[in-house]
Amino acid sequence: MSADVPPSRRLRIDFVSDVVCPWCLIGLANLERALAEVEDEVDVDLVFHPLQLNPGLPPEGEAAADNMARKYGITPDEARSRGGAVRAAAEEAGVSLAGRPDRLYDTFDAHRLLHWASAKGQQRALKHALLAAHFTHGRNVSDHAVLADTAAEAGLDRNEAVEVLVKGRYATAVHDDEIAWRAEGITAVPTMVIDREFVISGAQAPERIARALRKLAAR
């Protein structure tokens, strides 16, 4: 390394999110744009953590409009009319919601696979694949066959993914991880926690994220 080039500072980013949250898709895209901007200045360890938007949904899921109406005290028709902001933000972030289904599904098993993929060094690849499964392909990300196929698409072993799903592996770890982040006061996604001290809530602009990373790396 040249003497006039400062060494990179390593930061940890804990990305708390769900795989059926459009703002999480947008937030990750914006984060990755920021990381590309500062790649010569900052090294990052990116770790994904669960925070389910709709824990305990039945196997058939729930209509997205009904879910939003129930949460916010509006009618399903009003819920359907509120998609403009997220579509505009997705377009600006360069991500597609083209296949976004009109139903939401329980994501606990998807988070179990993400926990497993972390030990394999492929968590980020699986996160992208799960987001694409839901938002690009409109697939049911609570279905074990869909999840196993998605793991294989991310470069993981499909048979091992099936074993993780069928045997209920990492359920306690995922449950405890989510409880721990909620105990830290995180109730909305996406939330980025940098080095366990600086919090960025929501799908912030890449420029703001890059600025925060530079500031923290310069300490």
N, C-alpha and C positions, 0 to 999 in steps of 0.2 A: 504494500500500500504506500502511495506517495506520502511524503512527510506533510504536505500541505492539505491533505484530505483527512478530515477527522474520522475516527473510527465510528462505525455504526453502533447505535445504542439499541439493546434488545428490550422490547416491551412485550408484555402479555396482554392480550385482549380477550376477555371473556364475553362472548356474544350470546346473550340470553334471548331465546326466540322460540317460535313455533313454526312448523312446516306448512301450515295452512293460512298463515298470516301474510297478506299482500305487502304490508309495510315492512315485514321482515325480509321478504324477497328484495324489495327496493332498498332497504337499509344495508343489506349485504352487498348489493351491487355498488352502492355509493361508497361503502367501506373499501371495497376492492379497488375502486378507482382512486381513492385516497392512498391506498397502499402502493399502487403503481406510481403515484406521484412522488412518494417519499422513499422509494425502494433503495436509493443510494445513500439514504441518511438514517434509516430506521429499520431494524430487523424486528419482525413480529412473530410471536407465537399466538396463533388464533385457535381458541378453544370454544366449542359450541356447547350450550347448556339448555336444558328444557324449561319452558314455562308454558304450559298448555292453556290455550284460550278457552277450550271447551272440554274439560276433563269429564269422563264418564258418559259420553254420548253413546246411545245404543248402536248396535252393529249396523243398522241401516242409515245412521247419521241423522242429520237434521237439515232441512232446507235453510240455505244461507239467509234468505229474507226473513224467515220465521225466527231464526237465531238472533238476528240483529234487532228485530222488532221486540223480542222478549227482553233483550238486554237493555235497550234504550227507551222502551216505552213508546214506540212508534208503530205505525201500521206496516205490514209487509210491503205494501205499495210504496210507502215513504222510504223504506229501507232500500228497495230496488232503485230508487231515484238518486241515491247518495253515492253512486260509484264514480262520479266525474273526477273528483279530486285524486282518487287512487289511480285511475287510468292515466291522468295527466302526469302524475309523479312517476308512474311506471315508464311512460314514454320518455320522459326526461332522463330517467336512469338507464334506459336502453334495455329494459326487460319486457317480456311479453306476458300478458294475462289472457292470451287468446283462448286457452283451453280451460280457464278457470271454471270449475264445476259450480252448479247452483246448490250443491250440498256440502256440508262440513262433516268431518269424521273425527273420531277419537284418534289422537296421535301418540298415545303412550308407547305403543309397540315401535313406532318409527323412532322415538327417542331412545328406546332400548337398543335398536340397531346402531344409532349414532354413537352411543356409549361404547358399544363393541367395536365400531369402526375406528374410534379414537386410538385404541390399543394397537390397531393395525396401521396407523399412520395415514388413514384414508377417510378421516371424518369429514374433511372439507369437500372431498369428491362426493361422498354420499349425501351431504347436505344439499349440494347443487342438484344431485339426481332426484332427491325427494321433492325439492321445490319444483323441479321441472315436471315430475310425475303429476303433481297437483295442478300447477298453474299452466303448464304447456300442453299436457296430455289429458288433463281432466280425470285422472285415475283416483281410485279409492285407496288412500294411503293408510287405511286401517286393515285392509285385506292382506293376509299373510302371503298370498301368491304374488300380489303386486309388490309388496315390500321385498320379497326375495328376488324378484326380477329386477327391481330397482337397485338392490345391492350388487347384483351381478353386472348391471350396466355401469356401476361406479367402480368396477374392477375388483370387487370382493367375491369370495367364494359363495356361490348360491346355496350349496348344501349346508355349509356352516351357518349361513344366515337363517335357513329353515330351522336348524337345530336351536339357535338362539331364540327364535320366535316360539317354537313349540314347547320348549322347556322353560320358558318364562325367565330366561337369564337376564340379569342386570335390572330386574324390576325394583329391587330395594335401592340400588345405587341411583337409579333415575328418580325414584320417589324422594330420596334423601337430598339429592342435588336440587330438585325443584323447591323443596321445603326450605333449604338453606338460603336460596336466592330470595325467596319470598320473605324470609326472616330479615334479610338485608334491606327490605323495603321496596323491592322490585316487584311491581304488580302489572306492568305494561311491557309490551314487546314492540319492536326490538329495543333492548338496552345493551349498550356496550360499556364494559367496565375495564378501564385501562390501568394495569398494575394495581388493581384492587383499591384505587383511590379516586380516580377521575371517571365520572359517569357521563355518558352521552345517551340521552333518551330519544327514541324515535328515529325516523329515517332522515337523518341530517344530511346536508349537502356535503359532497366530497371535499370541498374547500375547507369547510369548518372542521371536518375530521382530520384532514392533513395538517391544518394549523395546530390542532390539539396535540397530534402526535409529535410534531416538531418541537413544540414547547416542552412536552414531557421528556423527550429525548435529550433536550439541551440542558436539563437540570444537572 
